[in-house]
Amino acid sequence: MSPVDTAACPPPRPTGSSPRAADVASRRLRVLLISHTCQSRSEGQPKACRLAQMPDIHLKVITPDRWLHYGKWRQPDMAGGGYGLDLEVAKVRWPWAGPAQFYMHWYPQLKTILCNFRPDVIDLWEEPWGLVSVHACRLRNRFLPGAKIVSETEQNIDKVLPFPFERFRSYTLRNADYAIGRSAEAVQILRAKGYRGPAEVVPNAVDAELFRPMDREACRLHLGLSRFVAGYVGRLVEEKGLHDLVEAIRLCRAPVRLVLVGTGPLQAALERQACDADLKDRVVFLGGRPPDELPRIMNAFDVLVLPSRTTPRWKEQFGRVIIEAHACGVPVIGSNSGAIPDVIGEAGRVVPERDPAALAAALTELASWPEVVRELGLAGRRQVERQYTWQKVADRMAAIYRKAVGIER
């Protein structure tokens, strides 16, 4: 079977083209979620779990049997039964295609799954220029024309993709009935690429029970830290602006200690920079840590810093680490790259990109005013509870599914 397979399905539902909203309203809405992110028990499965628990939704999830995640092959995490989801681990073709990365992946079983499950909504939690999105749209058009396509994207840079991906994106957006951007900028890019249908911003989410405020002094003691602590969690790569962050520590007029959590190709250069600036006792490299350790590590911080730099090919699409810190009651200082200012909201400080002096001034301010740090941390937790929990995001997705098929609640 190939991505363009057109062999006949079993007889389709007898209603012809589009299922009437009244028909769907009389039963559970059948939603097929296609998502490599749902391999992860912490990044994708929590949202799917909450969708599956809604009484009016019958959710089925497809996720690949293997995936190259930041250079390492991984399989789906099905610990505890994958939250009891109807989660099908499907054989994937072309999960990595060199320069095309994972955007050529597709599922040979998809036609069979569609014909057996007969969804009312197909949610493509994949970029619209991926072959998997094109394949799903073509199969929908051929066999289930009444199903609605929801296309999701995080892309927030207006760039022309190399062949064939610009054509793939155009095809998917022509066939999408609803579109979701991870940020307002992502929705703007959808419009710039010709999408004219309904669209909404639905952000990332965080486990607000795992990431929660803890005893900050106890967490700091556990890591052997003292004084005002600024932290960074993520990949040690050029575009994250970490050279600016180390330089800001040098310029900072307050006794701030920097803790870097993560690994990456920039680590050796950052260590040399800290040594050359005589900052060896103020810059700590903790290396990579497992996800279950991150809440306690973040609670050892007084502030999290995300000084990302925009490049011609990339800018910060959301910054999940921001809401993880906010969930712990930790304010965030971030650059004005991409979606960072919107996600920080009222719970931190935003500084210009590539400006170590401005970053140092923000660190000095917060190190000098502990009551401000506390208030910003409380504001961050409130923001998470208001719009960034898995339940809040699942509620918004469910509402979009209903609107896509014409059910208003």
N, C-alpha and C positions, 0 to 999 in steps of 0.2 A: 504494500500500500504506500502511496506517495502523498505529499501535501495536496495534490490536485485530484485525488481519487473521487470519482463520481458514481461509483457503483450504487445500486439502489439500496435504500434503507428498507426495513420493514414498513408496512403501511403507516403513514403519518396519522396524527389525530384528525378526525373527520371534519373539523371545523374550518378547513380550508386554509386561508392565509393567516390572519391575525387572531389570537385568542381574545374574545371580548372581555373587557374588564369585569363584567358581571360574572362570567364563568370563572375567572381566576379568583375573584373575591369569595366565591362559594367554597373554595378549597385552599389548601396551603400553596403558597407561591413557590414554584420549583426554580431554584437558583443553582447554576453551575458556576463555581468559582475556579478559574484557572490561574495558578499562582506558584511560582518557584519559591516565593517567600514563605509559603506554608510548609516548606520543609522544616522550618525552624519552630521549635516549641515556644520560643520567646518573642519572635518577630512577626510571625504570621498566624500561627494557630490560635492565639488568644482572641483575635478579632473574629475568626471563623467560628470559634466555639460559641461566642456570644450571639452571633447571627443564627447558628443552628439551634440555640435555645429559645428563639422567638417562636411563639405558638403558631404564627401564620406563615412561617418560612420552612421549606424543606430544602436544606442546603447539601450539596455534594461538592467536594473539593478534589481537584486534580493537581498533583504535584509530582515533579520528576524523581525518578529512582536514583539519579546522581546529578551532582551540580558542582561546578568549579567555583568555589567561594574564596575570593582573595588568594588565588593560587593554590588552594587545597581542595581536593575532591571531598565532598561530603554526601551522606545519605540522609533521608528524612529522619528526624528525631521523633520516634513513636513511643517514647517513654510514657507509661501509664495509659497506653492505648491512644495516644494523640488526642487527649481530651474527649475520647468517645466520639469523635467526628466520623462522618461518612467520608473518609479521606482515602482516595484511590491513588496509590503510588504507581504511576504509569511509566512504562518504558519510554525514554526520551531519545530522540535522534538529534545528532549534531549539538550536544550540550556546550561544545566549545569549538569554534571554527576560526582559530587564529585571529587575524585582524578584525574579523566580524564578531569576535567574542561569543557571547551566548545568544546573540540576536537571531541566529538561524535555527534555534531549537524548535522542535515540533513533536507531536505525539501521534504515532501511527494508530493508536487505539481511539483517537478522538471521535471519529465518525461513529464507531460502535457505541461509545459512551453517550454521545448525543442522541442517537436513535433509541437507545434503551431508556435513558433518563428523561428525555423530552422536556428540557428546561423551558420555562417562560422567560428567564433572564440568563444571559451568559455574561458574567463579570470577568473581564480580561485584566487581571491585576498584573499586567505586563505592559511594556511600552508599546505604543501603537505601531512602531516601525519593525517590531519583531515578527518573524515568520509565523510564530504561533498565533499572533493576532490575525494575520491575513488568512491563515488556514481556518481558524474558527469562523471568521466572517464568511468565507466561501462555503463552508459546510452548512452554516446557518442558512444562507441564501438558497442553497440547493435543496436542503432536506427539511428545515424547520423555519420557514419564512416568518412565522408568527413570533418567534423568539426575539427578545430585545437584546441588543448589544450595549454593554456598559464598558467604555474604554478608560483606563486609568493611566496617568502619566506623572512623572516627576520632573521632566525636562523643562528648564526655565531659561534656556539660552536659544535665541533665534538663529539657528545655523542650518545650513543646507547639508543634509546627510549624503554620504557617498552612495552610489548605485549598489544595490537596488533599494536601499532603505527609505529614501525619500518617496519612492513610489509605493512602498509598503505602507508608510504612514498615511499618504494621501488616500489609499484604498481603504484602510481601516477607518479613518475619520469620515469618509463618505458613507460608510456603512454603519457607523455608530449611532445609536439612538439617544445615548446620554454619555457625557464625558465628565471625568473627575480629574482635577489637578491637585497635586499635593500642596500647592501654594497659589496665591493670586497671580504670580508671574507665570506659573505653569499654564493657567487658564488663558492668560494673554497670548502665550505661544500657540496654544490650540487655535485661537481665533486667527492669529497671524498665518497659520498654516491652512486656513480655509474652513475650519469647522464652524458650522452655523447652528447646531442644535443646542439643546439645554446643557448647561455645564455648571458645576459647583466646585468649591474648594472643600476637600475633606483631608484633614491633616493626618500625620502619623500619631501614634498613641504610645502610652507607657503603662506598665503594670504599677498602678499607684499603691498597691498593697506591698509589693516587693520593694519598690523605690519609695521610701517614706522617711520622715525625719527620725533620727536616732540621737542618742547621747553623743554630741559632737566631741566632747573631751575624751570620752571612752574610745571612740573611733580613732581619734588622733593618737592617743596613747598606744593603741594596738599597732599603729604604723610607725611609732617612734617619732612623731612629729610634734612640733611646738610652734609658737608664734603664728602670725597671720599666714594662712596657706592658700595659695592660688593653685588650682588644679587644671589639668588638661587630660581628657580621655579620648583616645582615637588613634588613627594611623599617624605615624611619624613620617609625613610626606610634605613636600614643598608647598603645595597649595593650601595647607592648613595654617600657614603664616607663623610657624613656630620659631623661625629666626627672629621675627618681630617680637615674639613673646619673650625670648631669652634677652634680647636687647632691652625690652621694657623693664625687666627685672634689674638690669644694670643701671637704668636711668631712674628707677623708682626711689623716692626719698623716704619711703617707709620700709621697715624690716620685713619684707615679704619673702616667703619661701615658695618655690615653684616645684610642683610634683607632676611629672609627665607619666601617664599610664598608657602603654601601648608599645607597639613595635613598628619598624618600618625602615626604609632605606636612608632616612635622614638622621638616624640616631647618632652615628659616628660624627657627623658634621656638627650636630647640636652639642655633643659632649666636648668637642674641640672648642666650639664657641664659648661654652660655659667656662672651660678651663682658661682660655685666653683672656676672658674678662674677669678672672679671679672670682668666679661664682660657684666653685665646686661644692661649697658647703651650703649653697642656697638653691641649687637646682638638683632635684632628685629624680632618677629614672627608675620607675618601678617595673618596667617591662609589661608584657601582656598579662592580663589577669582573667580568670574565668568569669562569666557573666554574674554568677551568684555572689561574687565578692564585690562587685561594683557598688551596690548600695552602701555598704559600710565604708568603702573607700571615698565615695562622694560625700558622705557625711563627715569625713575628716577635713573636707575643704571649707574654707570661709567663702570662697567664690570660685566658680568655674569660668575658664576663659576659652573662647573659640574665635581666634583672630584670623579667620579664613581669608585667602586672597583669590579674587576672581581672575581667571585666565581666559584666553580666547575660546577654550573648549569646555570650561567648567566654572561653575560657581555654586555656592552652598544651596542645595535644593530644599533642605528643611533644617537639619541639625537635630537629630533625635536626642543627642546627648544633652541638649538644652532642657528638654522636658523631663529627662531623667534627673538632672540636677534640681530643677524646680520641684519635682515630686518629693525630693529629699529636703526641701526648704532651703536650697542653696541658690543665691542669686547668680546671674551670669553676666559677664562682660563679653561682648561679641563685636566683630567688625560689621560693616554695613554690606557684606557680601550676600547677595541672593535673598533668601527668606529669613536670615538671622534676625533682623530687626523686628519683623512681625512675630516671630516665635518668642523672642525675649519679652516683647510687650512692655508691661509696666514693672517687670521684675528684674531689672538690671540696668546696664549701661551699654550704649552703642557708640563705637568709635570708628573713625575712618579706617579703611583698609591700609595696610603698609605704613602705619603711623605709630612707631614704637613710643614716641613721646606722648601722644594722646592716650595710648594704652597704659603707660606708666602713670599718667595723671589720674586715670580712673582707678587704678589699683591703689594709688596713694590716698585718694579720697575715701575709698571703702575701708582701707586699713585704719584710717583715722576716725571713722565713725561707726562703731559696732552697732549702734541702735539703727542706723540706716541699713546695714547689712541684714539685721534681723527683720526689719519691715519689708525689705525687698524679698527676702526668703519666704515670708508669709504670703506675700503677693504671688510669688511663683507657685506655691502649693495651691492657692485658690484658683489660679489660671488652669492648672492641670485638672483639678476637680471639675471645673466648669466646662472644659472642652477637649481635654487630651487623654482621658481614660479610655480603655478599650471599649467599655460599655457605651460611652458617649459617641465614639466613632462608629461603632456597630449600629447604633440607633440611626445615625445619619445615613449610613449605607442602606439600611433597610428601608428608610423613607424614600431613597432614590430608586430602589427596586420597585417600590409600589408606584411611584410616579411614572416610571418608565412604561409600566403596563396599564396606566390609567386609573390606578386605585388611589384615591385621596383619603387620608385619615385625619 
